[in-house]
Amino acid sequence: MPKTIIASDLDGTLLDSTDYSFAAAQPALAMIRARDVPLVLCSSKTRAEIEEYRRRLDNGHPFIAENGGGIFIPHGYFSVPLDAAESGNYRLILLGMPYAEIRSRFVRLREQLGARVRGFADMTVEEVSVLTGLSPDEAVLARQRDFDEPFVFEGLPDESFLRAIEASGLCWTQGRIFHIMGNHDKGRAVNILMSLYRQQYGSVASIGLGDSLNDLPMLMEVDHPVLVRHEDGSFDARIAIPRLLKTKLPGPAGWNETVMQLLAQEPGGNFSALSDRQNLLDIFNAALAAVDPYNAVIKAASVEHNQLHVAGAKFDLAAYDRIIVVGAGKATARMALAIESLLGAKITSGLIVVKDGHTAPLSVTEQVEAAHPVPNEAGIAGAQRILQLVRAADEKTLVICLLSGGASALLVAPVDGLTLQDKQEATGLLLNAGASITELNAVRKHLSMVKGGRLAQAAYPARVVALILSDVIGDPPDVIASGPTAQDNSTFAEAWAVIVKYGLQEKFPPRVADYLQRGVAGHAPETVKENAL
């Protein structure tokens, strides 16, 4: 039987976000102690803070401090060999950069940029207490940093300062406040610790509980990730992974309810045999997570050492003065959310066109809601603004284009001489006639200033990186979303052949029919062909 291990965030998860109480979680904590289930505290809090909570919780297990900066293991806890240093009552697996170096770089960046930002070391105990809601005694412990420096901006977040942190080789994260740190996170620390538990017990069944984006790496490493509801009833929308359970109640009350439900599945605390209802919910949630556009982007792209990695290609972010995000589609808001989580303050600006009601909580990229499947004025206005953005790009600009199903109708920019009504009538006639998506796109591409590779053409000489979420069998890039960034294999002659096939010559809007026939005769520019991009 696998050994159950629980890794838990503290603030807003096991601890109430206002008064830091864990009273509401007492029943589950009692069950954990009775069943000898290790509870690993995994927090942005300092070693000194976590030690105090371990004392209050009567917890003698390892813990992870300051967002994964260090793993503290009590002497004699594991019988397996440890590659760890001595640190008082613990063996320390050091993953973070020493605080003195972090603090020195923080101050240097602040002075270089003139940023209006303050770290905990710049604050009095009283100021930290007011900022965090901690008591003065607890604030003293919060200032005893080992691996990171919490900081706040005076006013709105300064994106140039956050970009400078990344350019310097450091990282930043945001829970309740910002933290500057080395290249570590909760997930890496949990992975190492679970490996030690597996060596000790043979097999483990891990539960992880958190409520904020800095908990995502931890949740991705456990068998049963649990997202804890915020006090206002919301969840962090940026966290969407397979097998994710969400609590019904906020904070420690939700923590308590979910842990008790999981541990109650079997008398021994092994919850591998879940109820039929839970199995169905897991299957349903796993199916949703498997096709979540956010997860698709996270799997396809990553940022390491200030380089963007996409499908084997590398892009040195330091080589670009500006990074802009554009795109369209029914799934594109979630794709943009993933890009923002990867690039954060590196993004200069952005604009995407999404289907009405299909938005996401984006911080940099603007969203325009438009109609689908028949385009409307909102889509045409959004497309024109995207064209303005990319036409202003130069060779020092990186354009990230996000495309998904629905973009053909949402990204609307009729060629000169045609109107939105013309395109609406043409699209409606083709849909009603039963035209396939390939046939529909062959026509739409030849009536557009963005489709058929023309969006990428408009962005020249900028570097364009397209992330395309396919809803077409075979994944042809020139068909998905009518191929705004792909060379087009269709021709005016093929587009007109679709009209003839369905007997629409006399029904089509006269201006559209005339334009297509002019294209067949070679009097209108073709879409972008091979080797033109």
Beta strands, then each sheet from edge to edge (+ up, - down):
strand 1: 3-8
strand 2: 39-42
strand 3: 63-65
strand 4: 70-74
strand 5: 85-87
strand 6: 90-94
strand 7: 117-119
strand 8: 148-153
strand 9: 171-174
strand 10: 178-181
strand 11: 204-210
strand 12: 224-229
strand 13: 245-250
strand 14: 301-304
strand 15: 307-310
strand 16: 313-316
strand 17: 322-328
strand 18: 349-355
strand 19: 366-370
strand 20: 397-403
strand 21: 463-468
sheet 1: 5+ 6- 4+ 3- 2- 1- 11- 12- 13-
sheet 2: 7+ 8- 10+ 9-
sheet 3: 14+ 15- 16+
sheet 4: 19+ 18+ 17+ 20+ 21+
end
